[in-house]
Structures are given as C-alpha cells and as structure tokens.
Amino acid sequence: MSSTASPTSGRPIAPRLVTWLLIILGACEVPWVIYLVFAQQESFQAFHLNIATLGLGIAAVVLSSLSCISLLKDWPSAPAWCVATATLVLFLASITTLSRNVEAKVALRPDHVPLIIAIPGAMAAGYAAFVCLRGNRAVHEVGIKIAAMVLALVALAFLARTVQHFTDPQSTAVVTRARAIVVLLDTGETVGLLGAGIASLRGKPRSTLVFSMIGGVLLICDAWTNVLTAASGLSFDSAIFYLIVGEVPSTVLCIWAARCAARELRERRTQRAFAVLAP
C-alpha cells in the first residue's frame, strides 16, 4: 500500500539552522519596528535619488519581464519570480506615494502613476503565483496568459518611468512621511523572515517560498536605498553597518530558504507526475 505522508514530514524545508536563524532574526525585528514607530524621524534629506530609482526601476523591469517569460514558458521558477515582482512593484508604489504630498483634488498626478502601474502588476503576479503554486495552471491557462500580458505591459511602463527618472537632473530631495515608509518596509521584512522560518519549520514549501521571496526582495530594496540615499558621515556609516550585520545575512538566509522550497516543490511535482503514469 502506498504512503500518503508528505515527503517533508518531520523535517524543515530549509536546513534546521537556516530555519531557526530566520525565526530568530525575524523575532529581533519586532522590537526594532516598535522602536521605529516612535523614534524614526518624519522626514529626511535623500541623496543620489537618480541612481537609487534607476536601480529599482531596472529591477522592476527585469523581474516583470522574467515573470512574463516564465509564465509563458511554464518555468518551475515562475511562482518565485511572480512573488518577487508583486513585492517590488508594491514597494515602489508605496515609497513613491507616501514620500510625496499628494493632492486629492488633482487626478492622475505623476505621484499617482506608480500606484496605477503597480496595482494591476501586483494583482497579475499574485494571481499567477497562486495558480502555479496550487498546481492548477492547466485549468487557468487563459488567466495565466492574460497575467503574462499584463506583466509585459507593466515592464514597459516601468521602463518608461525609469528613463524619465534617469533624465531628471534632480538627485536630492526631502522624503516626507519617512516614518511610515520605514515602518512599513521593516514590518514587511519581519513578516517575511518570521513567515519563512515558521513555514519551513512546519514543512510547508509553498509558504516558505512566498515568505522568503517577500523578505529577500524587501531586504535588498532596504539595503539599496539606505546606502545610496544616506548622507555622508554618520548616516552613511550606519547604513553600511546595518547592511553588513543585518540585511546581507538575512537576505542570504531568505535566498537559501527559497531555493530549498523551490527544490522541494519540483520534487513533489515530479512525484505527482510519476504517480499519474504509474499503473
């Protein structure tokens, strides 16, 4: 009689050390987020915005394109690229919307454009990731193709925005609502780290993949913006310190967990295929 037990029953998805480090780092982020709620300044002077937005814009174009291609070609890595795309475009929309004084009376201001791009992109990427992770792609083939086309349009839209930012001579600006941006970003990192660690510990590869990709993308965005936009002196030194002791090791752990989860999902997919073919 064949066994129906999960292949990961009784063991984490990622190595046990990686799993517990994710949980510990995520738990350490909780008091840090609480501290930021009260201590983070409301605004700050950001530098090198051209380079920062150029890097984030290129990343959005690349991830959206990879999501589109992976969906059309049915790559096993499609869910990971889609989760990463949804996370990045929502991050870009959030910081752009929160860092400007948006006037509600004016429709479709430049400040609204990233949000208009990001919402359909995140919805398409999230839908595609959900369908692929559930193994229902064959049933939702038309929906997957529509999602891929939406992601292609999102990639083109972010490409146009990236060129616009690159040609903008302004490289320094005051970022308003900095507290909301920083708290939102660090909360997302906390959810990603804790979620990936707990899901790995419980032997859930799909949840491990989703949370680890969310955490990894947000940590990379955090490191990129902190280092590039910091003023010289203490602010820059602090950004480098947090990069070395926090963001780099946390990102490595998230990528490690995501790779383990993707490998586990491929193995399960292969086992299901053999089970269908078996007499």
Buried (B, 14 or more C-beta within 10 A) or exposed (E): EEEEEEEBEEBBBBBEEBBBBBBEBBEEBEEEBEEBEEEBEEEBEBBBBBBBBBBBBBBBBBBBBBBBBBBBEEBBBBBBBBBBBBBBBBBBBBBBBBBBEBEEEEEEEEBBBBBEBBBBBBEBBBBBBBBBBEEEBEEBEEBBEBBBBBBBBBBBBBBEBBEEBEEEEEBEEEBBBBBBBBBBBBBBBBBBBBBBBBBBBEBBBBBBBBBBBBBBBBBBBBBBBBBBBBBEEEBBEEBBEBBEEBBBEBBBBBBBBBBBBBEBBEEBEEEEEEEEEEE
